[in-house]
Amino acid sequence: MRSLVGPVPEPAERAGSALRRCARAILSAGTAAPIATVHLAHHAPGTNDFWLAIPMADAATITAGGVRARLEVLDVILGGVADGRCRRVVVVEGRVELPGTHAQRHVATHIAVDLPDHSLLGIGDDIALVRLRAEQIVLTDHDGVTTIEPDDMATSGPDPFADLEGHWLDHLNDPRCRIVPRIAMRVCRCLPAQRPLLVGIDRAGVDLEFTDRDDNIHRQRIPFAEACSEVGELGTQIRLLAGGPRYPLDRAALRP
């Protein structure tokens, strides 16, 4: 997997983060009715394969040799007052296959090392693990509609803070925390009556949302001075955006 570089996460990385969180996802057979609700989605690094955990009863509709399928993932904000709001959609089209139970459990043990999830405990009982071989990937977000080559996904990965983003949003959007208003002063001459919100945090910056005097909602990308790869670096960059020192007097001040 190549290193994550650049001031703004590229489309493959944003799509990978959405799949990693997999807050809401549906698997459909082509243009037909949905096959199942997806409980977990895991991208096998270095491949075009996605492993999906779905109810066993729904997996029974997948015939031998596989079927054409479409995975639709809604990347919703997890944490903070904007919790549950959709910010991007990822659609993956390809062929879905149902391996044998022994193979499913074997793959589940490897997935659990990287992505522990309670749904993996039900593999082979009430949950089935199916493989989706991606042929086309489309990302729709604030920047528009982008087609992502499956090979780009194979060599990319999710944002290193994809699993922790919700905790940071909860902490920083708390009305008792003054970090977000200080960051907002970078783009607002005076703070609006409605408190600005952080609606995204990644290794390269934050996404700020605020409402102007005419009740129009604006989203502003504010990049960090340096890209982050560790939690300590993330805390440092957020402090710098808020106009604080690189090293806080209280090192727990920004810990979610």
C-alpha positions as CSV (number, residue, x, y, z in Angstrom):
1,M,0.0,0.0,0.0
2,R,1.4,3.4,-0.9
3,S,1.9,6.1,1.6
4,L,-1.0,8.6,2.1
5,V,0.4,11.9,0.8
6,G,-1.0,15.2,-0.4
7,P,-2.9,18.1,1.2
8,V,-6.4,16.7,0.4
9,P,-7.3,13.0,0.6
10,E,-7.7,11.7,-2.9
11,P,-11.0,10.1,-4.1
12,A,-9.9,6.6,-3.5
13,E,-8.9,7.4,0.0
14,R,-12.2,9.1,0.8
15,A,-14.1,6.1,-0.7
16,G,-12.0,3.8,1.4
17,S,-12.8,5.7,4.6
18,A,-16.5,5.5,3.8
19,L,-16.3,1.8,3.2
20,R,-14.3,1.4,6.4
21,R,-17.0,3.1,8.5
22,C,-19.9,1.5,6.5
23,A,-22.5,3.2,8.6
24,R,-25.3,2.4,6.1
25,A,-25.0,0.1,3.1
26,I,-27.2,-1.9,0.9
27,L,-26.3,-4.8,-1.5
28,S,-28.5,-5.2,-4.6
29,A,-28.5,-7.6,-7.5
30,G,-27.9,-5.3,-10.5
31,T,-30.9,-2.9,-10.7
32,A,-33.2,-5.3,-8.8
33,A,-34.5,-4.9,-5.3
34,P,-31.9,-4.9,-2.5
35,I,-30.5,-8.3,-1.5
36,A,-29.5,-7.4,2.0
37,T,-28.4,-4.8,4.5
38,V,-24.6,-4.9,4.9
39,H,-23.4,-5.1,8.5
40,L,-19.7,-4.8,7.6
41,A,-17.5,-4.0,4.6
42,H,-13.8,-4.8,4.4
43,H,-11.5,-4.0,1.6
44,A,-8.8,-6.6,1.1
45,P,-5.6,-4.6,0.8
46,G,-3.8,-4.9,-2.6
47,T,-6.9,-6.3,-4.3
48,N,-10.2,-5.3,-5.9
49,D,-12.1,-7.5,-3.4
50,F,-14.5,-6.3,-0.8
51,W,-15.8,-8.7,1.9
52,L,-19.3,-8.0,3.1
53,A,-21.2,-9.4,6.1
54,I,-24.9,-9.9,5.3
55,P,-27.7,-11.9,6.9
56,M,-27.4,-15.6,6.1
57,A,-31.0,-15.8,4.8
58,D,-30.3,-13.1,2.2
59,A,-27.1,-14.7,1.1
60,A,-29.1,-17.8,0.0
61,T,-30.2,-15.8,-3.0
62,I,-26.7,-15.7,-4.4
63,T,-26.4,-18.5,-6.9
64,A,-23.3,-20.7,-7.7
65,G,-20.8,-18.8,-9.7
66,G,-22.0,-15.4,-8.3
67,V,-24.3,-12.7,-9.5
68,R,-23.9,-9.1,-10.7
69,A,-24.4,-6.8,-7.8
70,R,-24.3,-3.2,-6.7
71,L,-23.1,-2.0,-3.2
72,E,-24.3,1.4,-2.1
73,V,-22.6,2.9,1.0
74,L,-23.9,6.1,2.6
75,D,-21.0,7.7,4.5
76,V,-22.9,9.4,7.4
77,I,-21.3,11.6,10.0
78,L,-20.7,9.6,13.2
79,G,-20.5,11.8,16.3
80,G,-21.4,15.4,17.2
81,V,-24.6,17.3,16.6
82,A,-24.5,16.4,12.9
83,D,-24.6,12.7,13.7
84,G,-26.4,10.7,11.0
85,R,-26.1,13.3,8.2
86,C,-25.0,11.8,4.9
87,R,-21.9,13.5,3.4
88,R,-20.9,11.1,0.6
89,V,-22.1,8.1,-1.3
90,V,-19.9,5.3,-2.7
91,V,-21.3,2.8,-5.3
92,V,-19.3,-0.3,-6.1
93,E,-20.5,-2.5,-9.0
94,G,-19.1,-6.0,-9.7
95,R,-19.8,-9.7,-9.1
96,V,-20.7,-11.0,-5.7
97,E,-19.8,-14.6,-4.7
98,L,-20.7,-16.8,-1.7
99,P,-17.8,-18.9,-0.6
100,G,-18.2,-22.1,1.6
101,T,-18.7,-21.7,5.3
102,H,-15.1,-22.9,6.2
103,A,-13.6,-20.3,3.8
104,Q,-15.8,-17.6,5.2
105,R,-14.7,-18.3,8.8
106,H,-11.1,-18.4,7.7
107,V,-11.3,-15.0,6.1
108,A,-13.2,-13.6,9.1
109,T,-10.3,-14.4,11.4
110,H,-8.0,-12.3,9.2
111,I,-10.5,-9.4,8.9
112,A,-10.9,-9.4,12.7
113,V,-7.2,-8.5,13.1
114,D,-7.7,-5.3,11.2
115,L,-11.4,-4.5,11.7
116,P,-12.8,-6.1,14.9
117,D,-16.6,-6.2,14.7
118,H,-19.2,-8.2,16.6
119,S,-20.9,-9.3,13.3
120,L,-17.9,-11.4,12.5
121,L,-18.8,-13.6,15.5
122,G,-21.9,-14.8,13.6
123,I,-20.2,-15.9,10.4
124,G,-21.5,-19.3,9.5
125,D,-24.5,-19.1,11.7
126,D,-26.8,-16.1,11.1
127,I,-24.3,-14.0,9.2
128,A,-22.6,-14.8,5.8
129,L,-19.4,-13.3,4.5
130,V,-19.6,-12.7,0.7
131,R,-17.0,-11.4,-1.7
132,L,-17.7,-8.5,-4.1
133,R,-15.1,-8.3,-6.9
134,A,-15.2,-4.6,-7.8
135,E,-15.3,-3.6,-11.5
136,Q,-16.5,0.0,-11.2
137,I,-16.5,2.4,-8.2
138,V,-18.2,5.9,-8.1
139,L,-17.8,8.4,-5.4
140,T,-20.4,11.3,-5.0
141,D,-19.6,14.0,-2.4
142,H,-19.2,17.7,-2.0
143,D,-16.7,17.8,-4.9
144,G,-19.0,16.2,-7.3
145,V,-19.1,12.7,-9.0
146,T,-15.8,10.9,-9.4
147,T,-15.2,7.5,-11.1
148,I,-12.4,5.6,-9.2
149,E,-10.4,2.9,-10.9
150,P,-10.5,-0.4,-8.9
151,D,-6.7,-0.5,-9.2
152,D,-6.5,2.9,-7.4
153,M,-8.5,1.4,-4.6
154,A,-6.3,-1.6,-4.5
155,T,-3.2,0.6,-3.9
156,S,-4.9,3.1,-1.5
157,G,-6.4,2.8,1.9
158,P,-8.7,4.5,4.3
159,D,-7.8,7.6,6.3
160,P,-5.8,6.6,9.4
161,F,-8.3,8.3,11.6
162,A,-11.5,6.8,10.0
163,D,-12.2,4.7,13.1
164,L,-11.7,7.6,15.5
165,E,-13.3,10.5,13.7
166,G,-16.6,10.2,15.5
167,H,-15.0,10.5,18.9
168,W,-13.1,13.6,17.8
169,L,-16.3,15.2,16.4
170,D,-18.2,14.4,19.6
171,H,-15.5,16.1,21.7
172,L,-14.7,19.1,19.5
173,N,-18.4,19.9,18.7
174,D,-19.3,19.9,22.4
175,P,-20.6,23.4,23.3
176,R,-18.2,23.5,26.2
177,C,-15.2,23.2,23.9
178,R,-14.0,26.5,22.4
179,I,-11.8,24.9,19.7
180,V,-14.3,25.0,16.8
181,P,-15.2,28.7,17.2
182,R,-11.5,29.6,17.2
183,I,-11.0,27.5,14.0
184,A,-14.0,29.2,12.5
185,M,-12.5,32.6,12.9
186,R,-10.1,31.6,10.1
187,V,-12.9,31.8,7.6
188,C,-15.5,34.1,9.4
189,R,-14.8,37.7,10.3
190,C,-17.4,37.4,13.0
191,L,-19.0,34.2,14.3
192,P,-22.6,33.5,13.1
193,A,-25.3,33.2,15.7
194,Q,-25.5,29.5,15.1
195,R,-22.5,27.7,16.3
196,P,-20.2,26.4,13.5
197,L,-19.7,22.7,13.2
198,L,-16.9,20.4,12.4
199,V,-18.4,17.8,10.0
200,G,-15.2,16.0,9.0
201,I,-11.7,15.3,10.3
202,D,-8.9,13.5,8.4
203,R,-5.2,13.3,8.2
204,A,-4.9,16.4,6.0
205,G,-7.4,18.9,7.5
206,V,-10.9,19.5,8.8
207,D,-14.3,20.3,7.2
208,L,-16.1,23.2,8.8
209,E,-19.8,24.0,8.3
210,F,-21.4,27.3,9.2
211,T,-24.7,29.2,8.5
212,D,-24.5,32.8,7.4
213,R,-26.9,35.6,8.2
214,D,-29.1,34.7,5.3
215,D,-29.4,31.1,6.6
216,N,-27.3,29.7,3.8
217,I,-25.1,26.8,4.8
218,H,-21.5,26.9,3.7
219,R,-18.8,24.2,4.0
220,Q,-15.2,25.2,4.2
221,R,-12.1,23.0,3.9
222,I,-9.3,24.1,6.2
223,P,-6.1,22.1,5.7
224,F,-3.4,21.4,8.3
225,A,0.1,22.8,8.0
226,E,1.3,19.2,7.9
227,A,-0.4,15.9,7.2
228,C,-0.8,13.6,10.2
229,S,-0.4,9.9,10.7
230,E,-0.7,9.6,14.5
231,V,-3.2,10.9,17.1
232,G,-0.6,13.1,18.7
233,E,0.1,14.8,15.4
234,L,-3.6,15.3,14.9
235,G,-4.0,17.0,18.2
236,T,-1.1,19.3,17.4
237,Q,-2.5,20.4,14.1
238,I,-5.9,21.1,15.5
239,R,-4.4,23.2,18.2
240,L,-2.4,25.2,15.6
241,L,-5.6,25.8,13.6
242,A,-7.2,27.1,16.7
243,G,-4.3,29.5,17.3
244,G,-2.9,27.6,20.2
245,P,0.7,26.4,20.9
246,R,2.2,23.3,19.3
247,Y,2.6,21.8,22.8
248,P,-0.3,22.3,25.2
249,L,0.1,23.0,28.9
250,D,-2.6,20.4,29.5
251,R,-1.8,17.5,27.3
252,A,-5.3,16.0,27.9
253,A,-7.1,19.1,26.7
254,L,-7.6,17.9,23.2
255,R,-7.9,14.2,23.9
256,P,-11.3,12.8,22.9
